[in-house]
Amino acid sequence: MIFRPKYFFGETFSNLKRNFLMFFTAITTVAITLFMVGFFLVIVYDIQGILGSIKSQVEVAVYLKDNITDELRVYLENEIKSWDEISEVKYISKEQALENFKGEYEGSDILKEIQGNPLPASFELRLESPEKVDLVALRFIDKDGNYIEGVDDVIYGQSYVQKLFSIVAIVGTIAFLIIAVLLLATVVLIFNTIRLSIHARRKEIEVMKLVGATNWFVRIPFLFEGFFEGFVGSLISVIFLFILSNYFLIKGERAVVDTMHIKDLAIVGSNNVILYIYLGLVAVGGLIGIISSAFALKRYLEV
């Protein structure tokens, strides 16, 4: 087959002119669906960033008995540091715990009620993988269900942590399903548009085959058409997403950064996630157009 770009592009744009309404409808729907995909990706990334930041702050507080010996305390600290799940162990003495409490409630009447130092010493544990918090907490309990020697209590907000992990999993699953449905809708639309175009030109295609046109010679203009619809639709979606991001979404992200000090966000973050989303939408748009056209040709053309 001799590649003739001028002919193929000419056929593509001639077909688009003849079927302008279908062409316009396809591009508009592609733009809308990919815009929704991009918008949802930004929102999901930000939600995951917020949840991930909260998850990374999950800690285990191990409160020690007042009569614990220095030798046992040092032994427990070294033992905890040797666990693979632990990223940091911080010892808080009784005196330091009281000072922290006074600083937190400075000026409050509650400080007048405190006699002596009722606060225990403790270890604050930060985890490499917060999902293993239950496993770490159980290590402080012996086979009889009691806390091991020297440990008075272990606090890590079990119900709160489990709900947080459940929310993270649910958000990820819902995000995947919604994005998959939107992309499938885009594929189906372009597929139907190309199929109708093929049906309208079936006699022309039959004549081309009779005079010796190869399968690829017939297919290429339709592949170009699908690519063009997907590519133009994706560019329009990127333009609208850019406007929305820079005038509306960025304000919400800045508010999150100011209040929660979370910097791993799609627009104001340091990873240029929004740029990757723009490039991804353009690439996906063109690719979906080509794939949809290829399937339509394979199913509806006997070439």
JOGIHU-V507805 format. One record per backbone hydrogen bond with DSSP energy under -1.0 kcal/mol. CO is the residue of the C=O (numbers start at 0). NH is the residue of the N-H. Records with the same first field share a line. If there is no record, write none. Layout:
BEGIN
CO: NH, NH
END
This chain:
BEGIN
3: 7
4: 8
5: 9
6: 10
7: 11
8: 12
9: 13
10: 14
11: 15
12: 16
13: 17
14: 18
16: 19
18: 22
19: 23
20: 24
21: 25
22: 26
23: 27
24: 28
25: 29
26: 30
27: 31
28: 32
29: 33
30: 34
31: 35
32: 36
33: 37
34: 38
35: 39
36: 40
37: 41
38: 42
39: 43
40: 44
41: 45
42: 46
43: 47
44: 48
45: 49
46: 50
47: 51
48: 52
49: 53
50: 54
51: 55
54: 57
59: 124
60: 154
61: 122
62: 151, 152
64: 67
68: 72
69: 73
70: 74
71: 75
72: 76
73: 77
74: 78
75: 79
76: 80
77: 81
79: 82
82: 85
84: 127
87: 125
89: 123
91: 121
92: 96
93: 97
94: 98
95: 99
96: 100
97: 101
98: 102
99: 103
100: 104
104: 107
107: 110
108: 111
120: 63
121: 91
122: 61
123: 89
124: 59
125: 86, 87
128: 131
129: 132
131: 135
132: 136
133: 137
136: 139
137: 140
139: 147
141: 144
145: 141
147: 150
149: 64
152: 62
154: 60
156: 160
157: 161
158: 162
159: 163
160: 164
161: 165
162: 166
163: 167
164: 168
165: 169
166: 170
167: 171
168: 172
169: 173
170: 174
171: 175
172: 176
173: 177
174: 178
175: 179
176: 180
177: 181
178: 182
179: 183
180: 184
181: 185
182: 186
183: 187
184: 188
185: 189
186: 190
187: 191
188: 192
189: 193
190: 194
191: 195
192: 196
193: 197
194: 198
195: 199
196: 200
198: 201
200: 204
201: 205
202: 206
203: 207
204: 208
205: 209
206: 210
207: 212
208: 211
213: 217
214: 218
215: 219
218: 221, 222
219: 223
220: 224
221: 225
222: 226
223: 227
224: 228
225: 229
226: 230
227: 231
228: 232
229: 233
230: 234
231: 235
232: 236
233: 237
234: 238
235: 239
236: 240
237: 241
238: 242
239: 243
240: 244
241: 245
242: 246
243: 247, 248
244: 249
247: 251
248: 252
249: 253
250: 254
251: 255
252: 256
253: 257
254: 258
255: 259
256: 260
262: 264
265: 273
271: 275
272: 276
273: 277
274: 278
275: 279
276: 280
277: 281
278: 282
279: 283
280: 284
281: 285
282: 286
283: 287
284: 288
285: 289
286: 290
287: 291
288: 292
289: 293
290: 294
291: 295
292: 296
293: 297
294: 298
295: 299
296: 300
300: 302
END
